[in-house]
């Protein structure tokens, strides 16, 4: 009885809070944690990160990160305004920083706080490659993927609590449940959820970089270089990210669509370098 009651409450919560609309897909998304809580935390964590790392200023690479970031954020503003979402970015506080670190990585925190590591610049291989990465990372923030991951994590935890309540008088089956739930909810729900976000950001990012004047096919070339750089990766179903091959195929298929969208904004030529 307790288990059924908990599941009922959980279902009601999901129906009530899953009301944030992704402006790029029109889909309803999880929003258990409001942005009014997430953004201040993100801004504070970003500032703390910058104080603890070597932020590169004044170099040509640092200026490139700034310039490309501004172009991508402007493209996002243009797209959102044209599609009925004027003011969507009013709480964003854009920052674009290059940090000395050999890791092949870049990220964007909720609210538009972006970091590129120097280790990813050789893979980017130029301004257009940086735009492909920037578009993808900015897309995560625009689609509120951080908010969705936090919400999904809370639901996963609630499911675990519900199962343990239901099996509280049966320690043996409770242990079996915890093991099965941990693996099942991760492999069957959380990992596909994460891969879906990555795929969504790839597609949104192509649109942003195209509106900013960069050829979206560069995104496929970027992932080809990423694959050539090597490094072991788990099978796709055990990964938070799609495989390089999947991403290359998707981006190649979506690139003409992104160019067509950019032409609606008057963009008729696309930079490839």
N, C-alpha and C positions, 0 to 999 in steps of 0.2 A: 504493500500500500504506500509506504513512504517513497519507494522507488518511482511508482507511477505518478505520485504527487509531484516529485522533483522534476520528472520529465515534462509534466504538464506546465509547470512554472517555467522551465527552460524554453519550451516551445512558445509560450506567450511572450517571453522576453525577446526571443529572436524575431517574432513577427512585429513587435513594437519598434525595436531599434534598427532593424534592417531597412532603413528608409533613406539613407544617403544615396544620391544618384551620382554615378560616374559620368561626368560630362562628355567623355569621349565614346562611351559604349552605350549609355542610357540605362545600364544595369543598376539594380538596387544592390547596395553593398552593406556589409556589417559595420556598425558604428557604436559598439558598446562603450567605447571610450571617446568622449567628445574632443574635437580639436582644441577647444578652449583649455583643455588640460594638457594635450599632447604638445602643442606648439611651444608654450613657455618652457617645458621640460627639454624639448629638442634644442631650443636656442641656448639654454644654459649648458647643456652637454656639449654643444658645438663650440661655444666659447672656451669651455674647459679643455676640450681637445686641442684647440689652437694654442693655448698657453703651454701645453705639454709636448708640442711637436714643433719641428723646424719649418715654419711657413716661409716659402720663398717669395720674395717681393722684388719687383723692378726688372726682372729678366725678361727676355723675349718670350720664353715659355709661360711665365706667370701672366704676362700681358695677353698672350693668346688664350689662356684659360678664361681670363676676365672677359675678353671680347666675344669669344664664342658663347660663354654663359649668358651674356647680355642679349646676344642675338636669339638664342634659344628661348629665353624667358620672354622676350618681346614677341616671338612667334607664338608662344603659348597664350599671351595676352590677346593677340590678334584673333587667334582661333576661338578662344573662349568668348570673347565679345561678339564675334560674328555668329556664334551659335547660341546666343541667348544667355550667356553666363558672365556678363559684365560684372565686375566686382568680386568674382570668384577668388581672386588672388589678393584681396585687400589686406589679409593678415599675413601674407608672405613677406619675408625679410631676406631678399636674395643676397647671397654671398658666394663668391667663387674663389677658392684658394688652392694653390699648388703646394703640396707638402713633400718634403724630402723623405722618401721611403721607397725601398726597392720592390715593394709589393706591387703586383700587377692588379691594381684595383682603383676604383673611384666610387663615390657614393653621394647620395643626396638625402639629407634628413628632412622630415616633415617641415614645411614652411620655407623650403628653398635654400637650405644650407648645404653647399656643395664642396666636396674635397676631391681633388685629383692627386694621386701619388705619382711621383716622378717615374716609378717603375712601369707605369702603363704607357708612357709617352712613346717609347719605341714601337709598341704594338699599334698605337694610334697612327703613327707614321705621317703626321701632318694635321693641319687644321680641320680638314673634313672628317678625318678619323676621330678627332677630339669631339666634333659636333655629333657624330654617331653615338659616342659614349655619353656625352652630355645630354642628348635627347632622351636616351634610355633612362638615365638616372633621374632627370627632372620628371619624366613620366611617372616614376614611382611616387613622387611627392604629389603630383597633380591628381593621380588616381587614388590617393589616400591609402596606399598599400600598407604603410606602417600602422595606420589605424585599424585596418582589416586584420593584420597579423596579430596585433594585440587583442582584438576582439575574439579572433578564432582561438587564440591561446587560452583566453578566459573560458570559452565554451568547452574546450578540451578538458580543462581542469574541473569544470562543473560536472561533466560527464563522468570523470573519474570519481568524484565525490559521490555522485548518485549511485554508481555501481558499488562503491564500498559501503554505503548506507544499506543498500539492499542485501548485501552479503555479510553484514556485520556479525551475524551469528554463525557464520560458516567460514572460519579462517582459511581452510584449505582452498575452497573455491574462490575466496576473496583474493588469495595469492595468484591463482590461475587467471582470474579476471584481470588483475593489475598487469600481469605480463602480457596477456593477449591484447588488452586495451591499449597499452603503451605502444606495442608494435603496430597493431591494426590502425589506431587513430593517426599514427605518424606516417606510416607507409601508404595507408589508404585514403587519408584525408589531408593532413598537414603538408606533406611533400607535394602532392598534386596541386594543392592550393598555392604553394609557393611557385611551382613551375608555371601555373596559370598567370601569376603576377608578372613573372619574367617575360612570358610570351606577350602579355598585354602591353608591357612597357616597351618591348621591342617594336610593336606595331605603332603605338602612340609616338614613340621616339622618332620613327621614320617620318611621320607627318610633321613633327616639329622641326626636324632638321631640313626637310624639304621647303617648308615655309620660310625658314631662315636662309635659304639659298644654297643648300648643300645637297649633292646628289645622294639619295637614299641608298643606292646600290653600294655605296661605300661601306654601309653596315655589314653587308655580306662579305666584303673584302676584309673587313676588320676581323670577323670571326674566322675567316680562313687563316689569317695570320695568327690568331689566337690558337687555333688547332695546330699549326706548324710549330708554335713555340713549345708544344709538348706539355708534359705534366699529366700524371694519371688522374682519371676521373671515374667515379663509380658509375654503374649502369644508370640510365636515365631515371628508372622508376625508384631508385634509391637516392636520387639527387634533388636538391632544391632548385636546380636549374635544368632547362632543356639541354640536350647534347649540342655540341658545336654544329654537327650535321643538320639537326633539326632547325637550328636558328638560321643557318645559311640558306636552307631551302625555303623557310618561311619568308625571310627578308627578300630573297630574290623574287618570290611570288608577290609580295606586297609593295615592292618599290614602285612599279608603275602607278599603283593606286595612290601612293603618297605624292608622286609628281603631279598627278591629276588634281589632287586636293590643293597643292601649292599653287597651281595655275589659277585656281579660283581667287587667290589673293594677289594675282598679278605677277607671280614669279614664273619666269619663262626660261631662265638659264640656271644651271646648277653646278656649283663648284665641286670638283672631285679631288682636290689636293689640299 
